[in-house]
Amino acid sequence: MAAFAAAGCSSAGSAHDDGGVTVVATTDVWGSVAESVAGEHATVKSIASGASADPHSFEASPADVAAISDASLLVYNGGGYDHWVDDVLAEHPDIDAVDAYSLHGTDQKANEHVFYDVTVAKAVAEEIAKRLAALDSAHADEYHANATDFGKQADEIAASQRAIGEAHPGGAVVATEPVAYYLLRNAGLTDRTPPGFASAVEEGDDPAPADVAAMLDLIDNHQVSVLLFNSQTETAVTDQIREAAQRASLPVVTVTETLPQGVDYLTWQRNTTDELAAQFDKAPQSNR
């Protein structure tokens, strides 16, 4: 990959020769945030995209690497999530890049899926606006206005998330993978997934039988209200957990790591939040 990165032929951090500003995002999640800020004044390319993509196992092509090294601005998740971009950044230390993970603050080591924290997305939008304004001062006011509008909508979603916990104090869930960690934290909900189960799935391993049994006990004994199911890391074990939830009449909320087709970032997070709220409302009283 380093060799491919070396093939990049234009200096990062500046507009192309034709004066256009280009933004490359490692996933369509961050690409959507960038598009919300850029409007019609910059071109945005997302590398890993589509609900069937798994960013954990993604491998960049030479064309992807060239697009990153040629871009005016790179937006990436960081925290080891899109680890494949690290080689490109090491080869091209002058790339102007926004690292979402680094904007998360003191709790940033807890979970790499910072795109489920709308407050982080708001901070990323503000940082993108600042970088684009420096690259394209003629449209600086529009970039900042777009970021402000994005932030207001993100704040509204965050308020809806908090309302779930307020309506269901002590609410608890289990998850096949801790993708929506920050959504649950913002909502004040407890994730009771056995730590061994969560870490094994994160590493691409099968959870230990004891952890699977503990997960099933939580579901069968109605000790949680909702199962969060990551459809992009589906395995025989996670299917077993989902089937157990269905037998127990436990509501299931599907979460993804990239955008559903035709949906932007804010709509995606709003829809997920609304679905979680609706399923908590439907959960049997014994689960609450």
MOGIPE-V662100 format. One record per pair of residues at least 12 apart in sequence whose ideal C-beta (glycine too) atoms are under 7 Angstrom apart, sorted by the first residue. I is the first residue (numbers start at 0). GAP is how many residues later the second one is. If there is no record, write none. Layout:
i | gap
I | GAP
I | GAP
This chain:
i | gap
0 | 59
0 | 64
0 | 86
0 | 87
1 | 85
1 | 89
3 | 58
3 | 61
4 | 60
4 | 64
4 | 82
4 | 83
4 | 86
4 | 87
5 | 85
6 | 59
7 | 58
7 | 61
7 | 62
7 | 84
8 | 61
9 | 60
10 | 83
11 | 57
11 | 59
11 | 80
11 | 82
11 | 83
11 | 84
12 | 59
12 | 81
12 | 82
12 | 83
13 | 58
14 | 57
14 | 120
14 | 121
19 | 23
20 | 20
20 | 21
20 | 51
20 | 111
20 | 114
20 | 115
21 | 20
21 | 21
21 | 49
21 | 50
22 | 15
22 | 19
22 | 21
22 | 48
22 | 49
22 | 50
22 | 52
23 | 21
23 | 23
23 | 43
23 | 44
23 | 47
23 | 50
24 | 19
24 | 21
24 | 22
24 | 50
25 | 21
25 | 22
25 | 50
25 | 51
25 | 56
25 | 59
26 | 19
26 | 21
26 | 22
26 | 28
26 | 50
26 | 55
26 | 231
27 | 18
27 | 20
27 | 21
27 | 230
27 | 231
28 | 86
28 | 229
28 | 230
28 | 236
29 | 45
29 | 46
29 | 47
29 | 70
29 | 85
29 | 94
30 | 13
30 | 15
31 | 227
31 | 232
31 | 233
32 | 88
32 | 91
32 | 92
32 | 95
32 | 232
33 | 41
33 | 94
35 | 89
35 | 110
35 | 114
35 | 229
36 | 88
36 | 91
36 | 92
36 | 95
36 | 106
36 | 109
36 | 110
36 | 113
37 | 94
38 | 103
38 | 107
40 | 95
40 | 98
40 | 101
41 | 90
44 | 22
46 | 13
46 | 17
47 | 210
48 | 209
49 | 208
49 | 211
50 | 205
50 | 207
50 | 209
50 | 210
52 | 205
53 | 178
53 | 179
54 | 26
54 | 27
54 | 202
54 | 203
57 | 26
58 | 25
59 | 24
64 | 23
67 | 17
67 | 20
68 | 19
68 | 23
68 | 26
71 | 24
71 | 63
72 | 23
72 | 25
72 | 58
72 | 59
72 | 62
73 | 21
73 | 22
73 | 23
74 | 23
74 | 49
74 | 53
75 | 21
75 | 23
76 | 23
76 | 24
76 | 37
76 | 38
77 | 21
77 | 22
77 | 23
77 | 24
78 | 22
78 | 29
78 | 33
78 | 35
79 | 32
80 | 31
95 | 35
97 | 26
97 | 29
97 | 30
97 | 33
99 | 14
99 | 15
99 | 20
99 | 24
100 | 13
102 | 17
102 | 20
102 | 21
102 | 24
103 | 13
103 | 16
110 | 67
110 | 70
110 | 71
112 | 66
112 | 68
112 | 69
113 | 68
115 | 63
115 | 64
115 | 65
115 | 66
115 | 67
116 | 65
116 | 69
117 | 36
117 | 39
117 | 40
117 | 151
118 | 35
118 | 39
120 | 33
120 | 144
121 | 28
121 | 29
121 | 32
124 | 22
124 | 25
124 | 26
125 | 21
125 | 25
127 | 19
128 | 14
128 | 15
128 | 17
128 | 18
152 | 113
153 | 112
156 | 109
156 | 112
156 | 113
156 | 116
157 | 28
159 | 113
160 | 22
160 | 25
160 | 26
160 | 112
161 | 24
161 | 25
161 | 26
163 | 23
163 | 25
163 | 112
163 | 113
163 | 116
164 | 22
164 | 23
164 | 24
167 | 112
167 | 120
170 | 18
170 | 54
170 | 109
170 | 117
171 | 17
171 | 18
171 | 20
171 | 51
171 | 52
171 | 53
172 | 16
172 | 18
172 | 51
172 | 52
172 | 53
172 | 54
172 | 55
173 | 18
173 | 19
173 | 41
173 | 44
173 | 45
173 | 50
173 | 53
174 | 16
174 | 18
174 | 53
175 | 25
175 | 52
175 | 53
175 | 54
175 | 62
175 | 65
176 | 21
176 | 24
176 | 25
176 | 53
176 | 56
177 | 13
177 | 15
177 | 20
178 | 51
178 | 76
178 | 78
179 | 48
179 | 75
182 | 89
182 | 90
191 | 26
191 | 31
191 | 32
192 | 22
193 | 17
193 | 20
193 | 21
195 | 12
195 | 15
196 | 14
196 | 15
196 | 18
200 | 32
205 | 31
206 | 30
211 | 25
214 | 26
215 | 28
218 | 25
218 | 26
218 | 29
218 | 31
219 | 24
219 | 28
221 | 26
221 | 62
221 | 64
221 | 65
223 | 63
224 | 55
224 | 58
224 | 62
224 | 63
225 | 24
225 | 25
225 | 27
225 | 50
225 | 53
225 | 54
225 | 57
226 | 14
226 | 15
226 | 18
226 | 23
226 | 25
227 | 25
227 | 27
228 | 13
228 | 23
228 | 25
228 | 26
229 | 25
230 | 23
230 | 25
231 | 24
231 | 25
248 | 35
249 | 37
250 | 28
250 | 31
250 | 32
252 | 22
252 | 23
252 | 26
254 | 17
